[in-house]
Structures are given as structure tokens and as C-alpha cells.
Amino acid sequence: MGNEEQLRRWRLILGGDQNDGTSCSLDKTDLQIDKTLEALYDSNRKGGLGASSPNVSRWLGDIRTYFPSSVVQVMQKDALKRLNLTQMLLEKEMLQNVAPDVHLVATLMTLSQVIPEKTKDTARQVVRTVVDELMRKLAQPTQQAITGSLNRSARNRRPRKNEIDWKQTIQQNLKHYQEEYKTIIPETLIGYGRKRSALKEVVLCLDQSGSMGTSVVYSGIFGAVMASIPALKTQMVVFDTAVADLTEELQDPVELLFGVQLGGGTDINAALQYCEQIITRPSDTVLVLITDLYEGGNENEMRKRFVQLSAAGIQVIVLLALNNDGAPSYDHENAQFLANLGIPVFACTPDKFPDMMAMALSKQDTAQWAAKEEIMLKK
């Protein structure tokens, strides 16, 4: 990179005040880029985009013109935080200009009750765009990891004819190849077992407090994918101070996400109590609780509930976050209490979730797996 380009970049970073020290002049395009940055990041100007819709719309168009999509998403997120521009998402014209991403979907979820009727269809289109993209990205690896795990765990040595895993059976019996008959004598049959019925139950229990927004988005996607796997019985529960069962919405993740009410308090104990009631096969159930463990209800009762779930043979996993947003804030004392019980507590990125579920469904040590994968494990 030459000196002129370095000066140009420093000039754009520093903002052109008299003391920026670059003495660098900008061309017409760079001046427009500078204005878009100044409107958002100049600490001396609050609400730099102006109050009118045309100004906001123009700014949204400018950042999409001058910056790559990854930067656009960061600037939109910063605009919502720094300039309190959630109002722009209530207008159809504004929403049409916004680049869809997971954080935007989380913001729309917080506004779902106040979005005007004329804007709701546009908001759903934005959410649908993000959901479809995530489904394309995450569905196949999730189905492969989980289905493979279930197939391996369900194998038996006395399968019915329509349950025989011929590939594994042939591999297992290669030593019995008969040269004179040009064939294999299958002394050992390997099958999938109860292939036509649910082998395992999964309960996703989601904290819908405001800080868990992007985690809820990803959880909704994974819940929909797992609900499509016949060998799994998947249920989804969301909670704040009340508990709602959204299992019936798993067929349409967009409607599921609009059914979530982000914000409000947190009653983990009440959520665990409900989950305990809907679990019918404890030893075949994985309960994934996604929460930062900040309990607004009865903390002592919550801890007792965890003890009861664990004693009943339910495999409990606590995810402090399910997103790519980095280290989350969480209640360290409750995390330590759960770790002492042998309940794994860690944050998980979406790309690691399929493997984590595969490990859990085959009853392997997810805490050890998380440590090996260098996922932030909370001990």
C-alpha cells in the first residue's frame, strides 16, 4: 500500500478535522464516503442522519453503494445503537433499503408488536430472506450430523429386512467372502433398529430476554431443521416471565420468530418446570437450555430443578449463547453450580451446533468435546 493510499485511509478514519494531521484532500466519491461515516461516527453530532425519512433512506443507499455487505451490516447495527434509529424499521420505505442480517431480524423481533400493518409484509420478507439463507447454509450439515449419529446409536444385530444397513453389513462381512460363489455370506446383519419412530427427544428451551436476540434466531432455524428429521421428536419452548410452547410453529421458522417476544424478565425455573412436564422419555431426551443464566425468578428453586432434571436421567446442556457475537455476559455463580452438577455450560457458534447435537444424541461427553473444539467452556 502506497503512502498516498495510507494518508487517504487515515483521512477517512480521522474525519477531516483541523488536527487530523494528514493534509489530504479527497475526491468527490471519497467526500461522499466521508459524509456517510461522519453522519454515524462523529461523536460531536448526535442523530447525524437527520430526522426526515429521505435523509435516512439516502444514507442507507449510500452505505450500500460505498461499502461491502459485511461493513454495511456493521454500520446498520451501529446506527441502531448510536442514533436510536429503530423508528426507521417501522416504515416500509426504510425497511426496503436495509440489508437483511441476523441482527436486523433480532431487532424486528423486538418491534414485532408495534410494526404497522402496512410494514408487516415487508418485515416478513426481510426475515424470510435471512431465514432462507441460514436454512441453505445450516440445514444439510445439521441433518447429516444428527442423522448419522442416530443411525449409529440405533444399530442392532437382529434387524428386520427393511431395516438392514447393507453398506455396513457388507463391510462387516468382507472376511466371509466366498470365492467359489463370488459373494459374501452375511454372518452378521447390521441395521438401524427403530427406524420408523422417533429415537430421541429434543427440547429447545429459549430465553427470550433482549440480550438473547441473535441466539433465538439461530435456535429457531436449528429447531425447524431438527423438526424435519423423523427420528427426532423436537419441541420448542420460549420464556421470559411466562412460558410459551412454539412447537407447532417449527414448520415455519418465520412465523416462529414473529411469535417470539424479545425483552422482558426471566423466569428460568418456570421454564424448566414446564419442560419437565412435557418430557415423556427422560433417558432418551436432550434438553438444550439457551440462556445467560441471569434468573429473575426463584434462583434456589431453579437450582433444585436442575438437580431433579439431572437425577431423572435427562441430558441437560446449557448454552450461554448460540451466535457469532463473541463472549457473552452470564451469571458465573449459576454456571459454576451447573458445572459442579456435571451439566455442561458453554457458548456455541452456529457452525459447531450440529456436531454438538450429534455428540449429545449419542450420549457422548459434550463438555469434553467443547473443550477439545476450543469452544469457551465455563467451569
N, C-alpha and C positions, 0 to 999 in steps of 0.2 A: 504494500500500500504506500503510495507516494505521500510526500509532505502536504501537498495541496488537498488531497482527499482526507488526510488526518485532520487538517485545520477545518475543513468543511464539516466533518462529523462533530468535532468539538464545538464549533459554532452552533450547530443544531442542538447539541446537548445543553450548552450554557445559556442559550436563549437570546443572545444578542445584546445584553445589557452593556453599558459602557465599560464595565470592568471585566468583560469576558476574556480580554487579552488576546483574541485571535486576529483582529483587524481583517476579518474575512468577509467579503461581500458575497451575497447569494444571488443566483439567477432567479427567474420568475417562478419556476417549478419549486425550487428549494424554499423560496419565500412562502409559498402556499403550504408546503410541508411544515415550515416553522410556525405558521399561524395555527395549524391543527394541533401541534404539540403545545403551543402556548395556551390555547384555549383550555386545555385539560390540566397541564402540569405547572403553569405559572402560579406559584404559591401566593402572589400578591393579588391575584384575581380569582374570586370565588364565583362559581356559576359562569365561567367564561364563555359558555356556548350561547348565552342569551336565553331569554325566556320563551321566545317565539318558536313555533314548530318549524318554520322554514330554516332557521339557523341550525337547529338540531339535525334536521334532515340533511342539510348541506354538509354538516360536519361528518355525519355517518357516511355519506357518499365519498367525502374527501379521504377519510382514513382507508376506505376500501380501495380507493384509486392509488394511493401512495404507499401502502404498506402491505406485506404478505398477510395471509389469513391468520397465521398464528399470532402476529403482532396485533391485528385487528381485534381479536378476541381478548387480548390482554387490555387494550385501550378501552374497549367497551366495558369490561369488568371494572377498570379503574374509574371510568366515567360514572358508573352506577354508584360506586362508593364515594368518590371525591365530590361529585357535583349533585348527588341525590337525584339522578335522572330517571328514577323508576316511573315517573309520570309519563315519560315518553313511550313506555311499553303499553300504556293504556290507549294509545292512538294507533289506528290501523296503518296510517301512512308511515309512522315511525317504525313500527314493528316490521313492515315490509323491507325496510332498509338495513335491518340488523343482521349480522352474520350469526347463524344459529350455532350454539355450542352448549356443552353440559351446564356451564354456569348460568347461561341465559335461561335454560329450561328450569333450573332451580329457582331463579328469580321469578319466572312466570308462575311457578307453583305457589310461591308466597303471595302472588297477586290474584290467584285464580278466582277468589270471591268478589273482587272489585273490578275485574276486567269487563268493560261494557259489552253488550250483546253484539254490537257491530264489529267488535275486535276479536271475539272469541274464536271465530272460524280461522282467522289469521294466526292467532296464538296457537291453535291446534296444529295448523300447518307447520309452524316453526318447530313445535315439539315433535311432530311426526317426522320431519326431516332428520332431526338428531336421533330419534329412536331408530329409524330405518338404518341410519349409518352405523349405529352401535350394534344393531342386530346383525348386520352383514359382517361386522368385524369380530363379534364375540360369540355368535351362535354356534358356528362349526367347532371351534376348539372346546367349547363347553360341552356340547353333545358328545364329541369324541372322547374327551377325558372321562366324563361321568359314565357314559355307556360302556366304555372299556372296563372301567372299574367294577361296574355292576356285573358285567358278563363274567369277569374273573372270579368275583366273590360268589357267584351263583352256580359255578360249575359243580357237577356231581358225576359220579361214576356209574350211575344207573339211569341215564336219560331215556325219555321216550323218543320214538323215532323222529318226530318233528322237532325235537329239542337238541339233536346231536350237533355239536360243533365239528363239522367234518375236517376243517383245516387243522384244528388242534388234535383231533383223533388220529389223522394220518401222520402228523409229526410225531405223536407219541408212540406210534406203532411201526415206524420205519424199520426197526430192528427185526420185525416179523415179516419182512418182505419174502415172498416165495418165488424163487427164480423160475421154477418149472411152470407155475401158473401165471407168472407176470402180474402178480397182485400182492396186496398186503392183507394179512389176517388180523383184523382189529380185535386183539385180545382185550384191550381196554377202550371203552367208549367214554368220551368226554362231552358233556352237554351243559346247557345254560340253566337247567333247573326250571324254576317257576317263571318261565319266560313271558307268560301272558298276563301276569298280575304284578302289581307293584311290589318290588322287593324291599324298597326303603321308603321312609317318610322324611320329608324335609320341611321344616318350619322356618321361614324367614321372618324375623321379628324386628321391625324397623322403628327406631327413634325418629320422630318427625319434627324434632325441635329445629329451629332455624339453622343451627350450625351444621346440621347433617344433610343439607340440601343435595349436594352432588352425590353423596353416598346413597341417598334414596333413589336418585335417578338410575344409577348403576344397578342397585338392588332390584328395581323394577324390571330392568332388562333381563338380568340373570333369572329372576323369578319366572318370567314369561318363557324363557328358554327351557328351564327345568320342568315347567308345567307341560311342555310338549313331549317330554320323554315318558313313554308308557310305563317304564319300570319304576318310576318315581311318583309318589303322591306328594305334591308340593302345595303348601299353604302359605299365605302371606298375611301377616298381621302388622298393622302400624299403630303407633300410640303417641300420645302426649300425656295429658292428664286423663284422657279417655282412651279406650281401645276400639279399633275398628278392624274387622276382618275383610280384606280385599281379595280373597282367594278367587271369587267369581270374576274379578276383573283381569286376571292374569292372561286371558286370551287376547286382550287388547291393552298393551302397555301404555298407550297414550291416555286412554280413559283411566287406567290405574293411577298414572301420575297426576292427572287432574283431580282424582279422588283423594289425594294426599293433601293435608292441610299443614303446611310447614309453619313452624312457630309455636308459641305457647309453652306450657310447662312440661314436666317429665315425671311420669309415674312408672318406673321400670317394674316395680313389684306387681302392680295391677296387670301389666302386660305379661309377665311371667305366669301369673295365676291363670290368665286366660289360655296361654299356650299349654299349660299343664292339663287343662280340661279337654283340649281338642286332640291331644296325643293319645293314640289308641294302642300303639306298639312301641313302648319305651325303648326296648333293646335294639329296635330297628330304626330309630329316629335320630336325626341330626337337627339340633336346634341352633340356628345361627342368629345370635342377637347382635344387631349393629347399633351401637350406642357409644357415647363418650363416658358413660357410667356416672354422670352427674345426676344423682337421684333427688328429685323434688318431693317424692313421697316418703314412705317409711323405710329408711335405709336398713334398719335392723331386720325388718320383715323381708326386704329384698334379699339380704344375705341368707336368711333362713330358706328362702325359696330356691336359691341356687343350690344349697346343700340338699334339699329334697329332690330336685331335678337330677342332680348327680347321683344320689343314692338310688334313684329309681332306674338307673341304667341308661338314662338319656344322654347322648353325646352332645355336650354344650360347647359352643365356640363363641367367643365374644370378639367382634371386630370393632376396633375403635374408629375405623374409617374404612370405606371402600371407594377409593378415588385416587387420583394422581396429584392431590393437593399438598403432599408433604406431611410432616409430622403433625398429628392432631393434638389439641388440648384435651385432657381427660383427667378423671379422678384417680390419682395414683394409689390412694389407700384402698379403694374398691378393687382396682386392678391387682394389687398385691394380695388382697384377700382371696380373689378368684384363683390366682396363680398358686396360692398355698393349697387350694382345694384340688388342684390338678386340672383346672379349666383353662385352656389356652386363651390368652388375651394378646392381640396384636393388631396392627393396621395392615391392610392388604390392598394392593393395587389391582385394578380390574384384570390385567393380563395374568395375574397369579391366581385369581379366584377359581378358574376351572380346575387347576391342579389341586388346589386346597380342598375343593369339594370331593374330588376323586379320592384323595387321601382319607378324608373323613368318612366317606361312604364305605370304604374298605377297612375302616376301623384301624387305621394306622395313626401314628403319633403326629398330629398336626403341629404341635408346639416344636417338636424336633425338626419337622420339615421347614417351619417358618424360620428357625434359627439357621438352618442349612442354606435356605434361599436368601438369607441376609435381609429378610423382612424384619421390620422393627418389632422385636418381641419384648413384651413388658413383663418383667419378672418381679 
